């Protein structure tokens, strides 16, 4: 599982945001489908409203930020490789405001 921090606000507000995001995602995968946690790959991006707004506009035709966007891959991993689940992108300002 990869976690990329594309917005410094995440680290400033929560220094271990990347570790917490990874732990939460692994726990969710294990609870939903135990076999997926070790046989799948997921990317989490800790972003800001600007990045999420641009992705939301490009992929959903909505010119506004949102708290989270998910992009399912649906690809089965090649033989001996993890299944690619997709990407999850979180917008700091919107998540902080909603919390």
Secondary structure per residue as TSV (DSSP state, phi and psi in degrees):
chain	resnum	aa	ss	phi	psi
A	1	X	-	360.0	133.3
A	2	X	E	-111.1	136.6
A	3	X	E	-123.9	122.4
A	4	X	E	-115.3	126.2
A	5	X	E	-95.1	106.6
A	6	X	-	-100.3	4.6
A	7	X	-	-141.1	121.9
A	8	X	H	-68.4	-17.2
A	9	X	H	-60.9	-34.5
A	10	X	H	-59.7	-49.8
A	11	X	H	-66.9	-38.4
A	12	X	H	-63.9	-41.2
A	13	X	H	-81.1	-32.2
A	14	X	-	-147.6	88.3
A	15	X	T	-52.4	-29.1
A	16	X	T	-105.4	32.5
A	17	X	H	-57.0	-43.1
A	18	X	H	-63.5	-43.7
A	19	X	H	-64.5	-42.1
A	20	X	H	-65.1	-40.2
A	21	X	H	-62.9	-43.5
A	22	X	H	-62.9	-45.9
A	23	X	H	-63.0	-42.2
A	24	X	H	-65.2	-42.4
A	25	X	H	-65.5	-42.6
A	26	X	H	-63.0	-40.3
A	27	X	H	-65.2	-41.8
A	28	X	H	-64.3	-43.6
A	29	X	H	-62.3	-43.4
A	30	X	H	-64.6	-37.1
A	31	X	H	-72.4	-36.8
A	32	X	H	-78.4	-44.8
A	33	X	-	-153.7	92.3
A	34	X	H	-50.2	-35.5
A	35	X	H	-72.1	-20.5
A	36	X	H	-70.9	-32.2
A	37	X	H	-59.2	-35.3
A	38	X	H	-97.5	-10.3
A	39	X	H	-118.9	21.4
A	40	X	E	-140.2	164.3
A	41	X	E	-130.6	135.2
A	42	X	E	-137.3	142.8
A	43	X	E	-113.4	131.5
A	44	X	E	-117.8	131.4
A	45	X	E	-117.7	120.6
A	46	X	E	-91.6	100.0
A	47	X	E	-114.6	-172.9
A	48	X	-	-115.6	174.9
A	49	X	H	-59.5	-36.7
A	50	X	H	-61.8	-46.5
A	51	X	H	-65.9	-44.6
A	52	X	H	-65.7	-37.9
A	53	X	H	-60.4	-44.8
A	54	X	H	-66.2	-39.0
A	55	X	H	-67.0	-40.9
A	56	X	H	-62.9	-40.2
A	57	X	H	-65.7	-46.6
A	58	X	H	-67.0	-44.8
A	59	X	H	-98.9	-20.5
A	60	X	H	-123.9	-3.2
A	61	X	S	69.5	21.0
A	62	X	-	-115.0	118.1
A	63	X	-	-89.4	65.3
A	64	X	S	-161.2	151.7
A	65	X	-	-74.5	163.1
A	66	X	-	-142.2	168.4
A	67	X	S	-68.8	-42.3
A	68	X	E	-147.0	142.0
A	69	X	E	-122.3	142.3
A	70	X	E	-128.1	141.3
A	71	X	E	-125.4	100.6
A	72	X	E	-73.2	138.1
A	73	X	E	-87.4	-49.7
A	74	X	E	72.3	5.6
A	75	X	E	-88.6	132.5
A	76	X	-	-77.5	142.6
A	77	X	-	-68.7	151.1
A	78	X	-	-62.7	163.7
A	79	X	T	-47.7	122.4
A	80	X	T	79.4	4.6
A	81	X	S	-114.5	155.9
A	82	X	-	-67.1	153.7
A	83	X	E	-73.7	133.7
A	84	X	E	-87.9	111.3
A	85	X	E	-81.7	-39.0
A	86	X	E	134.8	-155.3
A	87	X	E	-125.5	145.5
A	88	X	E	-125.9	127.3
A	89	X	E	-120.8	124.4
A	90	X	E	-111.2	135.0
A	91	X	E	-98.6	115.5
A	92	X	H	-54.8	-55.8
A	93	X	H	-59.3	-43.0
A	94	X	H	-69.7	-42.8
A	95	X	H	-61.7	-44.5
A	96	X	H	-63.5	-43.2
A	97	X	H	-63.5	-42.3
A	98	X	H	-73.6	-23.9
A	99	X	-	-81.4	360.0
